């Protein structure tokens, strides 16, 4: 299975084999521990639960502590589940590191996007705004009319309006792995990864290769 939990560290530049400079996002991915394996017979589907980032035992809730103690695992801060196919064989307690990926692999990276707070329609949806002339003084960045009168007599659902922007779950697909450092559990993927620095991300094998 090519899938790990990681932490975004920031961007860097590396040299490719042909001497070209590549801009990559560094991700500390692992070591991850297999905390639970779900099967068709027990749960009705196949998946594996991974744990990431060791912490002292007293910082883990009682339920999670008992869950991890079944396999003699240390306290883990992050637990996430990955769906797997029938050909993948993993054992509970197994340790996974960055060597599951190789340079040239394509991966999908999922994370929580940066929150931008409450924003207007020009920044949130790309509206062009109102005219700058003809007596306009305080409506330049407004959305304008948001609906009709008698028919339908209401604002339709899904209308693009001001509101909270960002902060949702985002997946960037088909990022190429340009660097793998097994000793430091680092991988570098070409391009941008969602979320802030030190944010938690999920790295999975690309679905649209």
Phi, psi and omega per residue, in radians:
X1 nan 2.238 3.088
X2 -1.780 1.557 3.132
X3 -2.875 2.339 -3.122
X4 -2.560 2.825 2.961
X5 -1.690 2.448 -3.120
X6 -2.514 3.088 3.111
X7 -2.229 2.196 -3.129
X8 -1.214 2.237 -3.098
X9 -1.845 -0.328 -3.111
X10 2.244 -3.005 -3.068
X11 -1.892 2.729 3.129
X12 -2.675 2.998 3.099
X13 -2.052 2.347 3.107
X14 -2.260 2.793 3.128
X15 -1.730 2.286 3.072
X16 -1.378 3.048 -3.110
X17 -1.101 -0.523 3.133
X18 -1.523 0.111 3.106
X19 1.581 -0.082 3.135
X20 -1.295 2.594 3.125
X21 -1.522 2.254 3.094
X22 -2.035 2.346 3.102
X23 -1.650 2.107 -3.034
X24 -2.213 2.727 2.993
X25 -1.760 2.175 -3.124
X26 -1.500 2.312 3.139
X27 -2.247 2.204 3.009
X28 -1.468 1.808 -3.045
X29 -1.998 1.725 3.117
X30 1.828 3.131 0.000
X31 -1.201 2.470 3.083
X32 -1.956 2.568 3.140
X33 -1.997 2.434 3.063
X34 -1.369 1.893 -3.079
X35 -1.627 -0.392 3.129
X36 -2.822 2.483 3.056
X37 -2.082 2.130 3.140
X38 -1.789 2.405 -3.071
X39 -2.160 2.965 3.122
X40 -1.108 -0.632 -3.076
X41 -1.254 -0.581 -3.072
X42 -1.689 -0.595 -3.028
X43 -2.179 -0.143 3.133
X44 1.504 -0.001 3.061
X45 -2.764 2.898 -3.096
X46 -1.883 2.203 3.078
X47 -2.768 2.955 3.092
X48 -2.318 2.401 3.092
X49 -1.770 2.215 -3.141
X50 -1.936 2.591 3.062
X51 -2.065 2.528 -3.051
X52 -2.424 2.553 3.037
X53 1.253 1.704 -3.138
X54 -1.204 2.413 3.057
X55 -2.397 2.933 -3.137
X56 -1.209 2.650 -2.975
X57 -1.092 -0.568 -3.057
X58 -1.250 -0.198 3.103
X59 -1.579 0.056 3.141
X60 -1.854 2.450 3.118
X61 -1.152 2.803 -3.074
X62 -1.045 -0.742 -3.139
X63 -1.109 -0.770 3.127
X64 -1.181 -0.648 3.134
X65 -1.066 -0.758 3.092
X66 -1.179 -0.630 3.113
X67 -1.077 -0.741 -3.120
X68 -1.346 -0.531 -3.089
X69 -1.173 -0.341 3.133
X70 -1.021 -0.575 -3.111
X71 -1.972 0.275 3.110
X72 1.137 0.569 -3.103
X73 -1.603 2.662 3.075
X74 -1.298 3.071 3.058
X75 -1.125 2.346 -3.114
X76 -2.226 2.350 -3.064
X77 -1.354 -0.702 -3.002
X78 -2.027 2.274 3.030
X79 -2.182 2.223 3.123
X80 -2.441 2.693 -3.067
X81 -1.953 2.439 3.121
X82 -2.167 2.277 3.031
X83 -1.289 2.486 -3.114
X84 -2.303 2.815 3.100
X85 -1.554 3.090 -3.083
X86 -1.251 -0.322 -3.094
X87 -1.519 -0.140 -3.095
X88 -1.523 2.239 3.129
X89 -2.117 1.962 3.097
X90 -2.260 2.646 -3.134
X91 -2.009 2.513 3.103
X92 -1.110 2.384 -3.074
X93 1.625 -0.157 -3.123
X94 -1.192 2.536 -3.127
X95 -1.832 2.264 3.136
X96 -2.022 2.385 -3.129
X97 -2.180 -3.061 -3.061
X98 -1.150 -0.202 -3.100
X99 -1.262 -0.026 3.041
X100 -1.244 -0.320 3.107
X101 -1.857 2.693 3.090
X102 -2.275 2.708 3.076
X103 -1.064 2.324 -3.087
X104 1.764 -0.251 3.071
X105 -1.174 2.695 3.045
X106 -1.974 2.304 -3.037
X107 -2.269 2.760 2.983
X108 -1.864 2.281 -3.096
X109 -2.025 2.193 -3.118
X110 -2.006 2.325 3.104
X111 -2.698 3.083 3.093
X112 -1.635 2.086 -3.068
X113 -1.133 2.761 3.070
X114 -1.110 2.372 3.079
X115 -1.412 2.328 -3.124
X116 -1.834 -0.057 -3.123
X117 1.379 -2.909 -3.133
X118 -1.341 2.144 -3.090
X119 -2.252 2.753 3.107
X120 -1.452 3.112 -3.033
X121 -1.240 -0.462 -3.122
X122 -1.195 -0.736 3.126
X123 -1.427 -0.669 -3.036
X124 -1.333 -0.675 -3.045
X125 -2.136 -0.062 3.101
X126 1.414 0.385 3.072
X127 -1.070 2.651 -3.115
X128 -1.514 -0.263 -3.121
X129 1.530 3.080 -3.121
X130 -1.510 3.090 3.127
X131 -1.169 2.649 -3.106
X132 -1.580 -0.035 -3.048
X133 -2.170 -2.904 3.079
X134 1.037 0.803 3.031
X135 1.413 0.088 3.130
X136 -1.195 2.191 -3.132
X137 -2.243 -0.599 -3.024
X138 -2.374 0.286 -3.102
X139 -2.170 0.331 -3.018
X140 -1.134 -0.632 -3.082
X141 -1.822 0.285 -3.103
X142 -1.468 2.811 -3.128
X143 -1.337 -0.288 -3.054
X144 1.471 -2.724 -3.117
X145 -1.139 2.456 -3.138
X146 -1.988 0.104 3.110
X147 3.024 3.095 3.127
X148 -1.628 -3.009 -3.096
X149 -1.779 -1.638 -3.039
X150 -1.069 -0.761 3.130
X151 -2.070 2.051 0.041
X152 -1.552 -0.010 3.090
X153 1.324 0.294 3.126
X154 -2.763 2.970 3.067
X155 -1.586 2.186 -3.071
X156 -1.225 2.576 3.092
X157 -1.102 2.517 3.127
X158 1.529 -0.005 3.123
X159 -1.054 2.298 -3.122
X160 -1.292 2.031 -3.032
X161 -2.344 2.964 2.995
X162 -1.073 2.692 3.114
X163 2.974 -3.039 -3.114
X164 -1.224 2.324 -3.038
X165 -2.069 2.419 3.098
X166 1.399 -2.995 3.085
X167 1.411 0.118 -3.129
X168 -1.743 3.041 3.120
X169 -1.372 2.211 -3.063
X170 -2.261 2.412 3.064
X171 -2.099 2.211 3.041
X172 -1.825 2.177 -2.996
X173 -1.762 2.703 2.996
X174 0.994 0.917 2.991
X175 -1.632 2.295 -3.094
X176 -1.463 2.372 3.071
X177 -1.395 1.989 -3.095
X178 -1.757 -0.265 -3.053
X179 -2.592 2.356 3.030
X180 -2.331 2.069 3.103
X181 -2.052 1.674 -3.038
X182 -1.179 -0.629 -3.085
X183 -1.090 -0.678 -3.128
X184 -1.779 0.091 -3.131
X185 0.959 0.836 3.134
X186 -2.062 2.494 2.900
X187 -2.254 2.649 3.069
X188 -2.096 2.134 3.141
X189 -1.885 2.438 -3.105
X190 -1.264 2.136 3.107
X191 1.884 -2.946 -3.049
X192 -1.665 2.631 -3.133
X193 -2.139 2.409 -3.103
X194 -1.145 2.630 3.039
X195 1.747 2.934 3.127
X196 -1.416 2.951 3.013
X197 -1.073 2.432 -3.060
X198 1.330 0.123 3.088
X199 -1.364 2.645 3.131
X200 -1.452 2.340 3.120
X201 -2.300 2.734 3.055
X202 -1.939 2.225 -3.134
X203 -1.922 2.100 -3.138
X204 -2.233 2.763 3.060
X205 -1.057 2.379 -3.078
X206 -1.061 2.358 -3.114
X207 -1.512 -0.344 -3.041
X208 -2.051 0.702 -3.117
X209 -1.233 nan nan
